[in-house]
Amino acid sequence: MVAAPLPRDGSWSNNSNNSDNNENAKRKVRQKYKRKRIPATEKERRRLSYERQAQYEELISKSGDEPPSIWSFECLFPKAVWDEEVIERDLNEVKKRDAATIGKKSSRNQKQQQQQQQQPKSTERLKTSAIGASSMMRVWREPKLSSFILPYVMEDVVENTKAFLGDKTRDSTKEETAEAEAQAVADIFTPTVGPKPSPNATLSERLGAAVIETNKSGKVDLELTRMVEDRMYGYRRGTTSLMGADGSVQFREGVRLGNPLPVNAARLNYHAKMELRHHRTEEAQELYEEAIRIDPRNGRAYLGLAKCAERRRDYKLAKECLKTGIANSVSLAEDGTPDSGANPFLLQALGCLEEKAGHLTQAEALFIEAARSRPSHAASWVALAQLRTEKFRQSAMAGRVCYQTAARELEKAGKKPSSHVFTAWAAMEYKKEGDVRKARKLFHMALKADKRCSAAWLQLGCMEAKQENWAQAEICFETCLKFDKRNSRILQAYAIMESKRPESNSRKVIELFERALKVNKRDAGVLQPYALYVAELGDAESARDLFERGTKVNKRHAPVWQAWGVFETRQGNPEAARNIFQQGIWACAPLGGGQSGGYKCARLWQAWGVLEAQEGDYAAARRCFNRAVDADKRNIAAYRAWTMMEEELGNWEDARSLFEWALQQFEPGTTERKQMWQAYELMEQNANNPSGATAVYQRSMREVFKLQDIKEEKEKEAEEESLAESLKTVAEVEEKVDEKKKEYDVMQWDQGSSSSLKAESMESEVWMNKGSIEGKVPNAEMKKQRTQTQER
């Protein structure tokens, strides 16, 4: 064995240095990617955020140690946000358009007058038009193309020549006109610089010499040439006309000409998706932009760019990306048939973005448009059903219609059943109707469609846990964790279930929460229940640390702020709770929100109102409840808390007006409306008003009976329609039945008996055949007829 040579630098004397260097190399953290460009929309969003943060800090500094009162909360939104572009367009767009139209008409009239006054000579006009034709022909640099296009250009030149010389050559002879035309054409295709072609050269040779000389002079506009070529070859030029003589692909300025392979765009989209999954937004954005450059018709890249902008909370840019994709992308179904409208995936994503912004009407219109574009797009139906049942608080029937339509369209298109459709349907049946049996059946249908559907296992486990079927819930969570170990939502639900279990083990619960945080350290949805469980165990300081950690990792997570504020309220720290509620509203309020801060702040306002009611400041509580209702008109928790406060104060008229207003916000038959009816009746009983309670009960029952009648009418109409369709189908089937297979009506007739025919019956058979009567004559009668015929 030969020993390895020792290094001359003496590094062999201390081997520990090498191990330290290796450890340091492993510890090197990847440097953060420096952004190359920042969109203007993101700069504007940052400016508004910094500006409002400065205003908030100034407000805190002026108030001293104590947080500002609720009455000065208007300072958080001191100025209205004016959209200068919209205002300018609304006020001056029509005036500018009219002025531009008038200016164009006047300039056009002036040009026509000048042309009529100054009529150039026929030869000069001929040369001008011919020179214009020659400049258009500069784009064809190859002799083959020039010889191919030349006949068509020559026809136009000759026609223009005849038109221009028409006035001057009326009195001249045909020979002089032909000589003038030939001379004009010769002057056009004769180069002014360099050696001139021979007089006997053909027109194609003269054109080629002129083009070569023009290219040498450097007077060709490359951008205009490229534009003309693009118009000639279409939006994307094929590789047939862009291949070289040797079959190689042509390049221009380092860029390949022609259509690239679709696999290149798909590859870029995949790598961009991986970069976005690892939170490298800038790299993902560059890859998506390159994919759009390669294939502008693919909608995946536009959807990826919108996700990148949404990660930076630049919702304006995200909307622009989606709208651009809807205008440019082309979507095809799996069988190759084009959609009847725009890209349904982009429409559904834009609808979700509008829903997050609180524009529920626009979101509903986009979901409907996506479903019409491709009826088998299940995500659009699910989003539409959840919007109507959860945000619009419509009845379960509205969502049930969407889910049934989605399942029917998938079956009609020949696709497999969607597990997500059945999962969302089952969750709605359980939450809205409380039908556990039907929900369990739908969950099993979802798992039958996809055994590894994590959403179905999660929802089923949560439902079984609420029904206190602890063993079945544990089986659901453990089954899902076998193939989806890094699902923080499953671990969170599993931990919450174990915490509510009668014989729960705190170590197991804490271990599950820690596993979920190990998967995603920035998940505020895990930190909130973790903090509440620790608070139940009695460790208030650790709970505060977890709440603070949740607000830092995700400032816009309203449930964390609400839980923290309620915790401080129960701990007897109202001032700290007020400060937490105010910070939460400031963090969760959108940049373009009003005084109430938007949909996410409704829970915070409601919790703040409960705090003020407990502290005895009822005016501030009413103001908070008013803000909560303004942020979410269907916030039933705010209505209930507000009415309960008015009941305790004895303001029965105010409570009645609140109930009447709340009942108008919910549709008949919904769960929320039923709860409001029950609370209204209970309030009248507490007010010692039995007649009022009876009137409320009668109104609620009248509404139930009316809904029942409507339901029965709809069922009756459906039965009549189904019966009519069945009768129509039976009639069509009867008409198509082959006549040979029809049954014949058989009848018996008796001719009586005679002495000569005692042994033989005179019974005969008669049947119908195609409308004619056919009979079977007895043998005796047949013999008798034969003898009579022979005698004759």
Helices and strands as residue ranges (DSSP letters): G 11-13, H 15-27, H 40-63, G 70-76, H 84-117, H 122-136, G 137-139, H 143-164, H 174-188, H 203-217, H 222-233, E 251-252, E 255-256, H 262-277, H 281-294, H 299-311, H 315-328, H 344-356, H 360-373, H 378-386, I 387-391, H 396-412, H 419-428, I 429-433, H 436-449, H 454-466, H 470-483, H 488-500, H 506-519, H 524-537, H 540-553, H 558-570, H 574-588, G 599-601, H 602-615, H 618-631, H 636-649, H 652-665, H 671-686, H 690-736, G 739-741, E 746-750, E 763-769, E 772-776, H 779-791
